[in-house]
Amino acid sequence: EGGLNVASDAWLKRLSKLCSKHDILLIVDDIQAGCGRTGTFFSFESSGIKPDMVTLSKSIGGYGSPMALVLMKPELDIWNPGEHNGTFRGNNHAFVTATKAIEAYWADSAPFEEHISNCSLLVSEVIESTLLRYPEIFVTRKGRGMMMGIECRSGELASDIVKNCFYNGLVIETAGPNDEVVKFFAPLTITESELQQGLDIFKNAVESVVEQQFKKAS
């Protein structure tokens, strides 16, 4: 929610070494960024780090079922039954849907990762072309994979864009300290044609907002 700021692989490696040196647990929060959202199942895979604990939730339940997991190294598992509690624990329906989702999408992860990569490319192309066309309105591309955004010059501009999108059938959010980043968080299972439809609504919204800004300026 800070604005889709990506931790670099080099930074993560330095942090991992620091934690190891001082005997500090390295915990990765992959509740939003995991389960393929950034391109690979875990968000930190490209860095090569090995966290002591990883939290997962949201899409880990599969098909919208609420579920959460805490993964930890075996030597850290000192909990007795019932001691480890949380928001979305132990519901049998989610166990079934989560298992099927992992089997369907991650037993052979290559096709699904390729789909995420292709969709990510579509989003990235729209963001980059928008940045080139309207440098006075937008700052930079943020995020990675299917967790991407475009930073606007102000939160007001971002708000105008998402409102226009909503009026035309697209639900899209903002992030950042001043809500200045428009977030592209499409479902990972979205088809490329559905994604393109949403991106077209976004592009039209940008054109409409830019036109309004020029009218105000004149």
C-alpha positions as CSV (number, residue, x, y, z in Angstrom):
1,E,0.0,0.0,0.0
2,G,3.0,2.3,0.1
3,G,2.9,2.6,-3.7
4,L,4.1,-0.7,-5.1
5,N,7.7,-0.1,-4.3
6,V,9.8,-3.2,-5.3
7,A,12.6,-4.5,-3.1
8,S,15.5,-5.2,-5.4
9,D,17.2,-8.7,-5.3
10,A,20.4,-7.0,-4.2
11,W,18.6,-5.3,-1.2
12,L,17.0,-8.6,-0.2
13,K,20.3,-10.4,-0.3
14,R,21.9,-7.7,1.9
15,L,19.0,-7.9,4.3
16,S,19.2,-11.7,4.5
17,K,23.0,-11.5,5.3
18,L,22.2,-8.9,8.0
19,C,19.6,-11.1,9.6
20,S,21.9,-14.1,9.5
21,K,24.8,-12.2,11.0
22,H,22.7,-11.0,14.0
23,D,20.5,-14.1,14.4
24,I,17.3,-12.3,13.3
25,L,14.4,-14.1,11.8
26,L,13.8,-13.2,8.2
27,I,10.0,-13.1,7.6
28,V,8.6,-12.4,4.1
29,D,5.0,-11.2,3.9
30,D,3.7,-12.7,0.7
31,I,0.0,-12.3,1.5
32,Q,-0.5,-10.0,-1.5
33,A,2.7,-10.5,-3.5
34,G,2.8,-14.3,-3.4
35,C,0.9,-17.1,-5.1
36,G,2.1,-15.9,-8.6
37,R,1.1,-12.3,-8.3
38,T,4.6,-11.0,-9.1
39,G,5.3,-13.7,-11.7
40,T,6.7,-16.6,-9.6
41,F,4.9,-18.5,-6.8
42,F,6.9,-16.6,-4.2
43,S,7.8,-13.0,-4.7
44,F,11.4,-13.4,-3.6
45,E,12.4,-16.4,-5.8
46,S,14.6,-14.3,-8.1
47,S,16.7,-13.1,-5.2
48,G,17.7,-16.6,-4.0
49,I,17.1,-15.8,-0.3
50,K,15.7,-18.5,2.0
51,P,13.4,-16.8,4.6
52,D,12.8,-18.3,8.0
53,M,9.1,-17.7,7.7
54,V,6.6,-16.8,4.9
55,T,3.0,-15.7,5.3
56,L,0.5,-16.5,2.6
57,S,-3.2,-15.7,2.3
58,K,-5.8,-14.3,-0.2
59,S,-5.5,-16.4,-3.4
60,I,-3.8,-19.3,-1.6
61,G,-7.4,-20.4,-0.8
62,G,-8.3,-20.8,-4.5
63,Y,-11.6,-19.8,-6.0
64,G,-12.2,-17.0,-3.4
65,S,-12.2,-19.2,-0.3
66,P,-10.7,-17.4,2.7
67,M,-7.5,-19.1,3.9
68,A,-4.1,-18.2,5.4
69,L,-0.8,-20.1,5.9
70,V,2.4,-19.5,7.8
71,L,5.3,-21.4,6.4
72,M,8.3,-21.8,8.7
73,K,11.5,-23.8,9.0
74,P,11.0,-27.0,11.0
75,E,13.3,-25.9,13.9
76,L,11.0,-22.9,14.5
77,D,7.9,-24.9,14.8
78,I,7.5,-25.0,18.6
79,W,3.7,-24.4,18.7
80,N,1.5,-26.8,20.6
81,P,-2.0,-27.6,19.1
82,G,-4.3,-24.6,19.2
83,E,-1.6,-22.1,20.2
84,H,-1.1,-20.7,16.7
85,N,-4.1,-18.7,15.8
86,G,-5.1,-16.4,12.9
87,T,-7.8,-14.8,10.8
88,F,-8.5,-17.5,8.2
89,R,-7.5,-20.9,9.8
90,G,-8.6,-24.4,9.4
91,N,-11.8,-24.3,7.3
92,N,-12.2,-27.5,5.4
93,H,-13.8,-26.0,2.2
94,A,-10.7,-23.8,1.7
95,F,-8.4,-26.8,2.2
96,V,-10.1,-28.5,-0.7
97,T,-10.1,-25.5,-3.0
98,A,-6.5,-24.5,-2.1
99,T,-5.4,-28.1,-3.0
100,K,-7.2,-28.0,-6.3
101,A,-5.8,-24.6,-7.1
102,I,-2.2,-25.7,-6.5
103,E,-2.8,-28.9,-8.5
104,A,-4.4,-27.0,-11.4
105,Y,-2.0,-24.0,-11.6
106,W,1.2,-25.0,-9.9
107,A,1.8,-28.7,-10.4
108,D,3.3,-27.7,-13.7
109,S,3.9,-24.0,-13.1
110,A,5.4,-23.2,-16.5
111,P,2.1,-22.6,-18.5
112,F,0.6,-20.4,-15.7
113,E,3.8,-18.4,-15.2
114,E,3.9,-17.9,-18.9
115,H,0.3,-16.6,-18.9
116,I,1.1,-14.3,-16.0
117,S,4.2,-13.0,-17.9
118,N,2.2,-12.4,-21.1
119,C,-0.5,-10.5,-19.2
120,S,2.1,-8.5,-17.3
121,L,3.6,-7.5,-20.7
122,L,0.3,-6.2,-21.9
123,V,-0.1,-4.1,-18.7
124,S,3.5,-2.9,-18.9
125,E,3.1,-1.8,-22.6
126,V,0.0,0.3,-21.8
127,I,1.7,1.9,-18.8
128,E,4.9,2.7,-20.8
129,S,3.0,4.1,-23.7
130,T,0.9,6.2,-21.3
131,L,4.1,7.6,-19.6
132,L,5.5,8.6,-23.0
133,R,2.4,10.2,-24.2
134,Y,1.5,12.2,-21.0
135,P,4.8,13.0,-19.1
136,E,3.1,16.0,-17.6
137,I,0.5,13.8,-15.9
138,F,2.5,10.6,-15.0
139,V,5.8,9.9,-13.3
140,T,6.8,6.2,-13.5
141,R,5.8,2.6,-13.7
142,K,5.7,0.8,-10.3
143,G,5.6,-2.9,-9.2
144,R,6.2,-6.2,-11.0
145,G,4.3,-9.0,-12.7
146,M,0.5,-8.7,-12.2
147,M,1.1,-6.3,-9.3
148,M,1.8,-3.2,-11.2
149,G,0.9,0.5,-11.2
150,I,1.4,3.9,-12.7
151,E,2.4,6.9,-10.5
152,C,0.5,10.1,-11.2
153,R,1.7,13.6,-10.4
154,S,-0.9,13.8,-7.7
155,G,-3.5,11.8,-5.8
156,E,-6.2,14.0,-7.3
157,L,-5.3,12.9,-10.8
158,A,-5.3,9.3,-9.8
159,S,-8.6,9.7,-8.1
160,D,-10.1,11.2,-11.3
161,I,-8.8,8.4,-13.4
162,V,-10.2,5.6,-11.2
163,K,-13.6,7.3,-10.9
164,N,-13.8,7.6,-14.7
165,C,-12.9,3.9,-14.9
166,F,-15.6,2.9,-12.4
167,Y,-18.2,4.8,-14.3
168,N,-17.3,2.8,-17.4
169,G,-17.4,-0.6,-15.7
170,L,-13.8,-1.1,-14.4
171,V,-13.0,-1.3,-10.7
172,I,-9.5,-0.2,-10.1
173,E,-7.8,1.1,-6.9
174,T,-5.1,3.5,-5.8
175,A,-2.1,3.2,-3.5
176,G,0.8,5.3,-2.2
177,P,1.2,7.9,0.5
178,N,-1.1,10.3,-1.3
179,D,-3.1,7.6,-3.3
180,E,-1.1,8.7,-6.4
181,V,-0.5,5.3,-7.8
182,V,-3.2,3.6,-10.0
183,K,-3.0,-0.1,-9.3
184,F,-3.4,-2.8,-11.9
185,F,-4.4,-5.9,-9.9
186,A,-6.3,-8.1,-12.4
187,P,-7.1,-11.7,-11.5
188,L,-4.2,-14.0,-12.4
189,T,-6.7,-16.2,-14.3
190,I,-8.0,-13.4,-16.5
191,T,-7.9,-14.0,-20.2
192,E,-5.8,-11.7,-22.4
193,S,-9.0,-10.4,-24.2
194,E,-10.6,-9.5,-20.8
195,L,-7.4,-7.8,-19.7
196,Q,-7.3,-5.8,-22.9
197,Q,-10.9,-4.7,-22.4
198,G,-9.9,-3.3,-19.0
199,L,-6.8,-1.6,-20.3
200,D,-8.9,0.1,-23.0
201,I,-11.2,1.5,-20.3
202,F,-8.1,2.8,-18.5
203,K,-6.7,4.4,-21.6
204,N,-10.0,6.1,-22.4
205,A,-10.2,7.3,-18.8
206,V,-6.8,8.8,-19.0
207,E,-7.7,10.6,-22.3
208,S,-10.8,12.0,-20.6
209,V,-9.0,13.2,-17.5
210,V,-6.2,14.8,-19.5
211,E,-8.8,16.6,-21.7
212,Q,-10.5,17.9,-18.6
213,Q,-7.1,19.1,-17.2
214,F,-6.3,21.0,-20.4
215,K,-9.7,22.7,-20.3
216,K,-9.1,23.8,-16.7
217,A,-5.7,25.1,-17.6
218,S,-7.0,27.1,-20.6
